[in-house]
Structures are given as structure tokens and as C-alpha cells.
Amino acid sequence: MARPRTRGPAIDPLRLDDLSDNDGSAVRSGDSLEAQRFSGCDLSGRDFTGATFTECEFTAVTFTETKLRGVTFSECLATDLHAPVFSAPRSTWRDVRVDHARLGSVEAYDAQLRGVHIDGSKLDFVNLRNATLTDVLISNCIIDELDLGSATVQRLELQNCRIGTLDVGGARLKDVDVRTSDFSAIHGLEGLRGATIDDAQLALLAPLLAAHLGIIIE
């Protein structure tokens, strides 16, 4: 019998045209902005709660402790973002690309991600607990800890990533491909149901799986 094929994420190409420059000084919580370019801005400590950014570009923007709760990013491109603390719980990301970000603690629990590609980034701690991820590609990234606890995940690929700790406790995974990534530790092994791994990863996981199932290896 043929094995079921793992379906990869569907990521649409992103094209932004006719953007207007914006230094962010007039942006307030709840605002709705479209076709804006933010370049070299320091938006640290600002309150953008509930704001909506559509077809916007962010380049070399600093978001240190910026309040992004409930923010919506739709068809946006972000390059060279910086923030020791990136706080965006309950945010929505649709058709977004993030390149070369350097973020410390990423608080994105209860978030909604669809059609998102994160590439070439260094992230310390990513909290996606209870989040919903659909069609997400994370490639060429270094992540110290990725928390997908109790998340609902469909068509996620971790491609050529180095991840310290992956927590999937209580997660619901479908079409999740981690075959080209390395992990130092995995928590919540029961949550791996629905993930695709390779033979080498299975060998590394064997002792953890045995301990989880109470199997004694002598």
C-alpha cells in the first residue's frame, strides 16, 4: 500500500506596488493602513493594538515591546525586523513573508497564520500556543525554542532549520514536514502525530519514544 503523501504549504507570490512612505509617527491603535512602506523606523513601545496593515512593507523596523495584540498583517513583506520582545498575541497573518528577522521572545499565542513564509531568521523563543497555522513555511531559520503546544497546524514545513526545543504537547498536526530540520529536544511526543520525519530523525527519537511508551531497552 502506498504511503499517504505529505502535502506542502501553498504559498502565493507576494508583489507590492505603488507604496507610500510612512514613518509610523501617526499610526495609532485600531488604524487601518494600506499600501504603506515603513523603512528604518523605530516603533518601539508604541500601541498598535487592533491595527490592520494591508499590502505594506516593513524594512529594518524595530518593534521592541510594541503592542501588537490583535493586529492584522495581510499581504505584507517584512525584512530585517528587530525586537528583543515581539508581542503580537491574537494577531492575524495572511499572505505574509518575513525575511532575515532578528527577534528574541515572540509572543504570538492564539494567533492565526495562513500563507506565511519566514526565511533566514534568528528567533529565540516563539510562543504559538493555541495558534492556528495553515500553509506555513519556515526555512533556513535558527530557533532556540518553538512552542506549538495545543496549536492546530495544517500544511507546515520546517525546511533546513536548526531548532533547540520543539514543544508539540497537545498539538493537532496534519501534513507537517520536519524532515530537513534538526532538533535538540522534543517535548510532548504524542503531539507529533501527523508529522513526517525521516529515518535519521526516527533513530534519534527512538530512545524518547521508548521512554514515553515505557519500553525498556537493554
N, C-alpha and C positions, 0 to 999 in steps of 0.2 A: 504493500500500500504506500502511495506517495505521501511524503510529509506535507502538511499544510504550509504554504509559502508565507513568510512574514512580509506583510505589506509595509513599504516605507512611507514616510511622511510626504504629503503632497504640498510642495511649497511653490507658490506662484512668484514669478519675477516681479521685482519692485522697480517702478520708474516714477521719479518725481520731476516735474517740470514747472517752470514759472513760479518759483518760490520767492516770497518777500522776506527780507532780512528783519529779524526781530531780536532785540537784546534781552527780552524777557522781563524787563523792568515793570511793564504794565500788566503782566499776567496775574490773575487773581484766581482764587478757588472758584470752581464752577464755570469758568470761562470755556468757550468753545472756539478753537483756533483751527484754521485750515490753510494749507499751502504756505507754511512759515518755515524759515531757516534760522536756527539758533546756532551760532558759531562762537566758540571761545567764551561762552557765558558762565559766570559763577552764580548758580541759582541756589546755593546752599541756604538752608534754613527757611526757605520760602514755603508758603502754604498754597499748594495747588490741588487741594482736596476736591475730587469730583470733576476736575477739568477734563476736556476732551481735546486731543490733538489728532487731526486728520491730515494725511499727506504732508507730514512735517519731517524736517531733517534736523538732527542734533549732532554737532561735530565739536569735539573737545569741550563738552559741557560738564560742569561739576554739579553734582546733586547731593552733596553731603547733608544728610538729615533733612532733606526737602520732604515735605509732607505730600505724598502721592497716593494716599488712600483713595480707592475708588476711581482713580484716573483711568481714562481710556486712551490707548495709543492704537490708531488704525492707519494702516498703510504708511508706516513711519520707518525711517532709516536712522540709526544711531551709531556713531563711530567715535572711538576714544572717549567713552564716558568714564568719569572718575567719581568715586564716592566711598569713603570708609564705611558708611551706613547708607544703604539704598532702601528706603522704606516705602513699599507700594503694596500693602495688603489690599485684598479685594479689588485689585486692578484688572483691567481687561486689555489684552494684547491681540490684535487681529492683523495678520499680514505685516509683521514687523521683522526687520533684520537688525541685529546688534553685532558690530564688529569691533574687536580689539578693546573691549571694556576692561577696566581695572576696578573691580568692586569688592568691598570687604563683606560685610553682612548684608545679604539681600533678603529682605522680608517681603515675600510675595505669597503668603498663605491665603487660601480662599480665592486665589486669582484664577482668571480664565485666559488660557493661551491657545490660540488657533493660528496655524500658518506662520509659526515663529522660527527663525533661524538665528542662532547665536554662534559666532565663529571667532576663533583666535583670542579668546578672552581668559583672564585670570580672575577667578571668583573664590573667595574664602569660604563662606557659608551661605548656601542657598536654601531658604526655607519655602518649600512649595507644599506644605502640609495642607490637605483638604482641597488642593487646587485641581482644576480640570485642564488637562493638556491634550490637544488634538492636533496632529500634523505638526510636530515639533522636531527640529534637527538641531542638535548641539554638537559642534565639530571643532576639533583642534583646540580644546579648552583644558585648562588645569583648574580643577575644583577640589578644594580641601574636603568639603562635606556637602553632599546633595541629599536633602531630606524630602522624599516623596511620600512620607507617611500618610496613609489614608487618602492619597490622591487617586483620581480617576484618569487613567492615561491610555490613549489610543494613538497608534502610529507615532511613536517616539523613537528616534535613532540617536544613540550616543556614539559618535564617529571619531575615532582617533583621539579620545580624551584620556587624561590621567585624573582619576578620582580617588581621593583618600578614603572616605567613608560614604557608602550609599545606604540610605535607610529607606526600605520599602515596606515597613511594617504596616499592615492593614491596607496596602495599596491594591487597586484593581487595574491590572495591566492587560492590554491586548495589542498585539503587533508591536512589541517593544524590542528593539535590536541593540544589543550592547557588545556585539562580537568583536569589535575592533578597539575596545577601550579596556584600560587596566584599572583594577580596584585593589586597595589595600585591605578593606574590610567591608562586609555587607551585613547590615542588621535587618531583622525581620524577614528571614529567608522564605517564610510562607508567602510573602508578598511578591516573590519572583515568578509566581505562576503567570504565564502569558508572555514571559520574556524569552528571547532567543539568545543562547550563548554558544561558544564554540568548544571543541574538545579540550583545549588547554585550560579554558576557564572552568570547565567541569572538573578537571583534575585538581585545580586549586580549591574549588568549592567542596570537594569530596569530604574532607575532614569536618567542615562546618555542617554539611548536610547529615553526616553520620551522627554528630553530636546532637543536632536538632531532632533527629529521629530516635535517639537513644541506642544507636548501633555501636557496638564495641568492636574496634579494630585492633587485632593483635598480630 
